[in-house]
Each structure stands twice: as C-alpha cells, then as structure tokens.
Amino acid sequence: MLGILLVVFGIIALAKGRFRITKNRWVSGAVARALGFLMLGGAVLAFFSGEAAWVVVLVTLVLVIVISLAASE
C-alpha cells in the first residue's frame, strides 16, 4: 500500500514540481523533482526486492520525509 502512495506522490512531484509536506510547508523546484525520482525509484526497487520490500519502502519514506522537511519553505 505504501508503495502505491510513493508512486502517486512521486508522479505528482515530478509533474507539478512541488508538493505539500504540512499545512504551511511546501517543497518546490529541483528538490521536489529529485524527491519524486527518489519516491519512484524506491517503489520500483521495493517491487523487485521480494520479502524485503517493506524495508525498502520504509527507508525511502524516511529519506523523503527528512530531506523534504530540511528543504521545505
């Protein structure tokens, strides 16, 4: 289920170039697009990793959250 959400938010980040973290915080520009690629890459890697898919999704999700909070406006 989290893999599907990573794909959806990754596509949104790539298409729009920005996405919302909290009510007042946004990530935009090149950072948002890079995080979109990270989300899509994590979802694809989780698809092919078999039993360790939840670990890949969890690590990807933590990386996206930490980077986006550090780079948010």
Contacts in CASP RR format, 6 or more apart in sequence:
PFRMAT RR
TARGET T0000
AUTHOR 0000-0000-0000
METHOD contacts of the structure
MODEL  1
MLGILLVVFGIIALAKGRFRITKNRWVSGAVARALGFLMLGGAVLAFFSG
EAAWVVVLVTLVLVIVISLAASE
2 54 0 8 1.000
2 57 0 8 1.000
2 58 0 8 1.000
2 61 0 8 1.000
3 42 0 8 1.000
3 43 0 8 1.000
3 46 0 8 1.000
3 57 0 8 1.000
4 43 0 8 1.000
6 39 0 8 1.000
6 40 0 8 1.000
6 42 0 8 1.000
6 43 0 8 1.000
6 46 0 8 1.000
6 57 0 8 1.000
6 60 0 8 1.000
6 61 0 8 1.000
7 39 0 8 1.000
7 40 0 8 1.000
7 43 0 8 1.000
9 19 0 8 1.000
9 36 0 8 1.000
9 39 0 8 1.000
10 35 0 8 1.000
10 36 0 8 1.000
10 37 0 8 1.000
10 39 0 8 1.000
10 40 0 8 1.000
11 36 0 8 1.000
11 40 0 8 1.000
12 19 0 8 1.000
13 19 0 8 1.000
13 27 0 8 1.000
13 32 0 8 1.000
13 33 0 8 1.000
13 35 0 8 1.000
13 36 0 8 1.000
13 39 0 8 1.000
14 33 0 8 1.000
14 36 0 8 1.000
14 37 0 8 1.000
14 40 0 8 1.000
16 32 0 8 1.000
17 28 0 8 1.000
17 29 0 8 1.000
17 32 0 8 1.000
17 33 0 8 1.000
18 26 0 8 1.000
18 27 0 8 1.000
18 28 0 8 1.000
18 29 0 8 1.000
18 32 0 8 1.000
19 26 0 8 1.000
19 27 0 8 1.000
19 32 0 8 1.000
19 35 0 8 1.000
20 26 0 8 1.000
21 27 0 8 1.000
21 68 0 8 1.000
21 69 0 8 1.000
21 72 0 8 1.000
22 72 0 8 1.000
25 69 0 8 1.000
25 72 0 8 1.000
25 73 0 8 1.000
26 72 0 8 1.000
26 73 0 8 1.000
27 35 0 8 1.000
27 68 0 8 1.000
27 71 0 8 1.000
27 72 0 8 1.000
27 73 0 8 1.000
28 73 0 8 1.000
31 67 0 8 1.000
31 68 0 8 1.000
31 71 0 8 1.000
35 64 0 8 1.000
35 67 0 8 1.000
35 68 0 8 1.000
38 60 0 8 1.000
38 63 0 8 1.000
38 64 0 8 1.000
38 67 0 8 1.000
39 60 0 8 1.000
39 64 0 8 1.000
41 60 0 8 1.000
42 56 0 8 1.000
42 57 0 8 1.000
42 60 0 8 1.000
43 57 0 8 1.000
43 60 0 8 1.000
45 56 0 8 1.000
45 60 0 8 1.000
46 53 0 8 1.000
46 54 0 8 1.000
46 56 0 8 1.000
46 57 0 8 1.000
46 60 0 8 1.000
47 53 0 8 1.000
49 55 0 8 1.000
49 56 0 8 1.000
END
